[in-house]
Amino acid sequence: MTEKEKSYAEMLYQPGDPELVADRDVTVKKVYEYNNMNPLDRSARQAAIREILGGAGENCVVEQPFFCTYGYNTTVGDNFFLNVNGKLMDSGKITIGNNVFIAPNVSIITEEHAMDVKQRAEGLEYTHPVTIGDNVWICTGAIILPGVTIGSNSVIGAGSVVTKDIPPDSLAVGNPCKVIRKLSQE
């Protein structure tokens, strides 16, 4: 099993593996070029972001500056908007639905270091996928941690740290993020 396959299987893996390092180097170059594009050249930016992400629906807008670990591990649906300073730490899979709006300074993280000190010192880590449903709004400065699913039609409040799954149709806020009420679809 390759280190990449181990990461997808949520097993302990070595991110310093030469294949993964080479993949990250390619992404660093693409992201650097993207972040230095003319922000008003929207068609060129659309084409470039499609070369970075693993999949992007129609009307995908990713504002600059932007960061991702690999890019190819992230898929986004139609009408996706990621505001400035978006960080997609996608060593594991990130799957984002349609009509998702993400405010500035939001981080979505799939990696976690080993808890065992010896393994951590060796640089080993795990990944856990993050899934975000349709029609979700993630407000400024939120942090989405590994393994979280955010249900469709939900809103995550500014500055929230999402450590556990959020059910659909929820308004959730805080650190740790908790559901404070259900949202009506009326």
N, C-alpha and C positions, 0 to 999 in steps of 0.2 A: 504494500500500500504506500503510495507517495505521501509526502507531507501535506500536499494540497488535499488529497483524498481524506487524510486523517482530519484535517481542519473541517471539511464539509460534514464528516461523520461525528463532529463534536468530541473528538478524541484529542488527547494531549499531542501536540505537534511542534515542530521546530520552524518558526518563521524565518530563521536564518538559512534555511535550505536554499541552495543556489538557484533552483528554478523559481522559487518565490521571490528571492531578491531580484532576479532578472525581471520578473513580471512587475514588481514595484518600481524598478528603475524606468521601465517603459511608461508606466502610469505617471510617475513624477514628471517626466518630460511632457507628456500630453497635457497634464494639469497646468504645468508652467506655461505652456503655449496658450492654453485656453484663458488663463487668468491675465495674460498680456495681450489678448485680442482687443480690438476696438469694440467697446461695449455697445456701440450703435450699429454694428454690423451683425444684426440679429440672425440673418440666414447663415452666415459663416459660423456663428456661435452654435446654432442649432445642429449643423453638420458636425462640428467638433465634439459637442457633448454626446452625440450618438456614437462617436468613435471611442468615447471614454466609458460610457455606461454599458451594461450588459443588455439593456433593452429600455427603450423610451417610447411612450405613446405619442399621440398627436399633441401639439401645443405644450411642449416641454420647455420650461424656462428655468435656467440655473444661473443666478446672478454671480458676479465675480466680487471678491475672490471666493473660491470654492476649493475644497480638499476632499480627496478620497484615497483610500489605501490601494485598491486594485481597480475599482470602477466596474469591471466585468462581473462582479458579484452583486451588483445593484440593478434592479429593474424597477421602473416607474411607469405608471399608467398615463392615460390621457389627462390633459389639463393639470399638469404637475407644475408647481412653483416652489423653488427653493431660493430663499432670499440670501443676502450677503453673509459671508463667513459660515456657510453651511459645511459641516464636516460629516462625511460618511465613512466611518471606520469599518470598511467592508471586507475584512479578512474572511468573515462568514457571509452568508446570503442576507441581503436586505431586499425585501419585496414590498413595494409601495403601490397602492391602488390608484384609482382614478379620482380626479378632483381633490387632490391633496395639496394643501397650502402649508408651507413651513416658513416661519418667520426668521429674522436674523439670529445669528449666533446659536443655532441649534446643532447639537451633536447626536448622531445615531451611532452607537458603538456595538460591535459584535464580539470583540475580543475581551478575554480576561486572562490575566496571568495565573500561573499555578499557585495554589495556596502553600504547597510544600516548598520550603525555603531552598532546598537543594535543586528542585526542578526549576524554580523561579530563577535561581542564579545561573542555570544553564540556558535561560532564555525561553523556556517552554511556555506555551499558552494553549488555551482552548478558544473555540469560537462557538457562539450560539446565535442562530438566525433571529432577525427582527422582522416582524410583519406588521404593516400598517394598512388598515382597510381603506375603503372608499370614503370620500367626503370628510376627511379628517383635517383639522386645523391644529397645528402645533405652534404654540406662541413662543415669543422671544426667549432665548436663553435656556430652553428646555434641554434636558439630557435624557436620551433614551438608552437604557442599559441593555446588555446582552440578553437574548432569549425572550424579549418582551413582544407581545402581540397587542396592538391597539385596535380595538374594534371599530367598524365603520360608523360614521356620523358622529364621532367623538371629538371633543376639544380638550387639548392639554394646555393648562394655564402657564403663563410666563414664569420662567425660573424653576419649573417643576423638574424633579428627578424621578423618572419612571423606572421603578425597580421590579414591578409586577404587571401582569396583564391587566389591561383596561377593557371592560366589556363594551359592546356597541352602545351608541346613543348615550354616552356619558360625558359629563363635565368633570374633569379630574385635575386637581391642583396640589401643589405642595412638595415638600421634601421630607419623607418619601411621598410620592404622588398618590393621592387617594381620590376616589370618586366622591364628589360632594352632592351630585344630583344627577338624575336621568334627564336627558334632553328630549323634548317633545318634537316630533316631526311635523307638527301642524304649523 
